[in-house]
């Protein structure tokens, strides 16, 4: 019984090692349409991030002006 379990365990280990060293086939090359769609998505994402950054900067400037304006009135 112990021999059978040892052989099964060894077989599982060999199978796991063999599976971890297996190579997957390379993906098919992308067509021009797929490359263009990917570039459009990247450009849209970049534009969205730039817009969000601009909004965040505007909000920070407004907050800064508001806090400093209230401090100026307290000093006088």
Secondary structure, 3 states (H helix, E strand, C coil): CHHHHHHHHHHHHHHHHHHHCCCCCCCCCCCHHHHHHHHHHHHHHHHHHHHHHHHHHHHHHHHHHHHHHHHHHHHC
